[in-house]
Amino acid sequence: MKFTFGPVPSRRLGRSLGVNNIPPKICTYTCVYCQLGNTIKLRSEREAFYDPRDILRDVEKSVKAAQGKNEQIDYLTIVPDGEPTLDLNLSDLIKGLKKFGIKTALITNSSLLYLKEVRESLKELDWLSIKVDAVNKETWQKIDRPHGKLSFEKYIDGLLKTAEEFPNSLNTETMLVKGLNDTDEELTEVAKFIKKLKPDTAFISVPTRPPAEAFVLPPEMGTINKAYQIFSGFIPNVQLNISYEGSDFASTGDFVSDFLSIISVHPIRQDALNLLMKKRCVQNEVVENLISKGLVLKNEYLGSTYYLRNLRKAANGSVS
């Protein structure tokens, strides 16, 4: 098991070394827009998945390899195959990451922030992104499709308490999906709520990679612009997170292992893959072989070709 991927280009964090602390694909939500496909194991209870010492050893190896190749790392980012706060060992993992002297970040869907132990574990982070796709219960259920045991009221309460307690850079992210949460009324309610959270930055995102559900599309540019204007009327710092993040992916070890680790969490566009293969002097036959074995999926979305890992096969133990 490889627990790290990258460094990869991040629209929010510069060059990020990803840390994957959740098996594929265990999550509290099965969001309609998820770039990793539908959730394989929908859960609401936290559990221990991996020994943090194993993850930290992999991080140390990847950091050293990146430094040896002069690959910049701006953040160690916990952004796994599923929801990172499901991990009972999260606190130990975050504390262990601090020893590398690199800023730490985590991206969460916010579903478990109502738990005090989750909020406490996150306080060691330098940067935290909390998802706020909707503040209307019906819309939340339609777009995020939460586990049946999760409470909308607790979700809202967890967001508010996190905003009160988190000591460092707190940021929100709102994913807009055409026809689901992009009306003026929905956008205004979300913006008013985010104002209460007082984030450093409120990011507005749209689907840019193949989503879990085929009907998912980004809103029209006019709607995205309107969303920006509405958010800016309530929140001091709003940023659109709607462009391609770039193609500068890194591979610091075995190409196949690195490639599979990256696309487990971060599907790669064709131009980025071409650049990565050129860096490592890898022929296209290597990727085609992975596709023929069913380990890699090739999808089209909005006129571009993307490569992502077959997480169902990985979850069944078919991939080391």
N, C-alpha and C positions, 0 to 999 in steps of 0.2 A: 504494500500500500504506500503510495506517495501522497503526502499530506500538503505539499506546496505546489504552486504553479506560478510561472512567470520568471521575472517581473513582466507585468503586462501594462499597457497604457491605460490610464484611468482618466475619465473626463473630470473627476472631482479631486483625485489624489495624486496626480502626476504619474510616477512609476511605482506600481504597487506589486509587492510579492504576496500572492494570495495564500491564505492558510485555510485548509479544508478540514473541519473538525466533525463533519456529519457524514455518515454513509449515504450513498445515493438511494433514492431521493426521498429523504424523510423530512416531512415538513408539517407545520400546523395549518398551512393554507394549501390550496391548489389553485393558484391565481390563473385567470384565463389568459394572461399575457406572459406567463413565465417562459423565459428563453430556454429552460431546461426540459420543457415538456410537462406533462401532468405528473402530479405527485404519486409516487409508488406506494409509500406508507404514510398515510395521514394520521398524525398523532397530536395529542395535546399534553401528554405527561412527559416530564423531563427524565432522562436516563443517562448513564455513563456509556459512551460508545467506544472511545479509544483512550489509552493511557496518555496523558499529556506529555510524559517524558518521551514517548515515541514521536509525537508531533514536533516537539521542541528539537529533537535530534535532527529531524528532517529539515526544520527551519534553519538550524545552524549550518547544515551541509549546503543548503541552497544559498544562504547569505554568503558563505565563503566562496562558493562557485561563482556567484554573481560578481562579487568583489574582484575575484581573480580574472574575470573577463571585462572589468570596468563597466559593469551594468549597474546603473543607478537604481537605488531603492529608496523611495521617499516615505513609504509606509509599509508596515506589515499589516495586512488587512484580512480579518477573519470574515470570509465570504464564501461559505461552503455550498455543497450540493443541495442542502436543505436549510432549515432555520437554525442558526448557530446557538440561539439561547435554549434550545432543547437539551444541550449538552450539560450534564451535571458537573462536569469537570471544567467548565468555562472559566471560573475564577482562577484556578491554578494555571490554566493555559495563558490567560492574559498576563498574570503576574510573571510567568516564565518568559514571555516575550519581551518584557522590559529590559532583560539583561543584554539584549543585542544593541541597545542604544539607538534604536530606530523608532520613530513615532508609530503608534499602534492605532488601528481603526477597526470598526465593526459595522456591518450593515445588517439591520434587523427588520423583520416585517411588523414588529411592535406587538405581536399577539400575546407575548408572555411578560410584558413589562409591568403588568399588575402584580407580579410576584416580587416581593421585597428582595429575596435572595438574588434574583436576576438583576435588579437595579443596582444592588450593592456590588455585584461582580463587574458591572460595566464601568464603575467609577474610576478604575485604573486606566481606562482608555484615554488617548489624546483626542480622538475624533470619533463621533458616533452619528450614524444616520438612522433615523426612525421613519418608517413608512406611514404616510397618511393619505391613502387613496380616497377615502370617503369618511364622512362623519354622519352619514345617514345609514341606519341599520340595513335597510333593504339594498342600498347600493353596495355597501360593504360586503354583504352576502353574495351579491351578483358578481362582483369583480374579483374579490379575494377568496371567495368560497372557503370559509374557515371550517375547521373541525367542529362537529356538532356540539361538543361540550364547551366550546369557547363562548364567552359572554361578550356581547357588544359593549355593555356598560363597563365591564372590567377593562376592555381594550381602551376605551376612552379614558378611564381613570388612570390606567398605566401610562398613557402618553402624558397626562397632566403631571403625575408624580415624577416621572423621569425628567420633565422640563424643570421642575422645582429642585431636584436633587443632583442632576449631573453637573459636575464641576468644570468640565472642559468644553471643547467645541461641539455643540449640539446642532444637528442639521436635520431637515426634513426632506422627504422625497415623495412627490405625488405623481403617480403614473396615470396619464390620461389615455383613455380608450374611447374611440369614436362610438357615440351612442350610449355609453354607459355612465360616465361621470363628467361629461364635458359641457353640460348646460350652464347657463349663467347662474342659475339658482344653486346648483351643486358647487360650482367653483367659488361662489361668494361664501357659502357656508364653510367650505374647507379653509378658505383664506382667513375668515374670521376666527376659526378655531386655531389655526396655526399661529395667528397673531398672539394668542394666549401663551403659546409655547416659547415665544421669543427666541427662535433659532438664529444661529449665526448666518445661515443661508437656507432659504427655502428653494429646493430644486424642483423644477417641473420637467418631467420626463415623458417620453412617448415610446412605444414599441419600435425598436430598430432591428431586432433579430427575429427569426421565426418563433412565433408564440405557441403556447400549448393548444389554443383553439384557433381554427382556421378563420373564424369570423373577425378576429381581433385586428383592427387597423388603427393607425394613429389618426387623430383628428386632422381636419384641414388646417393649413397654415393660418388662415384667418381666425379660427377658433383658438389655436395655440397662442396667437398674439393677444387675443382677448383675455385668455387665461392669465397671461403675463401682466396685462394691464390691471385685471381684477386683483391679483395677488399683490401687485405693487401698491395698490391703494390701501393695503392693510399692513404689509410686511416691508421693513426697510431694505432688505437684501434678497432679491429674487433672481435666480439664474435659470435659464433654459438649458436643459441637459438633453438636447435632441439631435446633436450631430454625431457623426461617426468618430470614435475615440482615437482612431489612428491604427497603423499597421505594425508598430514597432514592438512586437512580441519577442521575448527572449527564451532561448533554450540553453540551459546551463549544464545539462547532463545528456543522458541517452535521449535521442530525438523522439522515439516512439513513446517512451514513458512520459516525457515532458509534454508532448503533443496531446496525449490522452488526458493528462492531468489538467491542462489548460482548458480543453474543450468540455471537460466534465462540468465546469462552472462558467466558462466564458466562450461561447461559440465563436469561431474564427471565420471571418469573411475571406473570400477567395484571394484577394490581393494581399491580405496579411499572411495567409498560408504560403503564398508564392514567395514572399519576402523571407519568411522563417525558413523555408526549405533552401532558399539560396544561401542564407547565412550558414547553414549547416551542411551544405553540399549534398542535400538529400534529393533523390529522384522522385518524381510523381508516383512511380510504381509502389513506393512504400505506403503512401496514403491510400492508393487504390486497393492494395492488399488488405488494409484494415477495413475498408468499406466492404470488400467481398466477404470478409469473415464476419461481418455484421457488428463489428466493434465501433464503427464510426458511421454516422448518418449524414447524408448530404441533402440539404433543403434549400429551396428558393423562397425568398421573401422580399417584396418590394423591389424586384428587379436585380437582386444580388444573390449570390450563392454562398451558403454558410455550411460549415462543418461542425457537428456536435457529437458528443459521445453517446452511444446507446446505453443509457443509464439502467435500463431494465436488464440488459445483459450483464452489466457491471454489478448490479445488485444481486444477481443470481450466482455471482462468483465466477463468471466466465472470463473475467479479466483480472490479472494480478495487480 
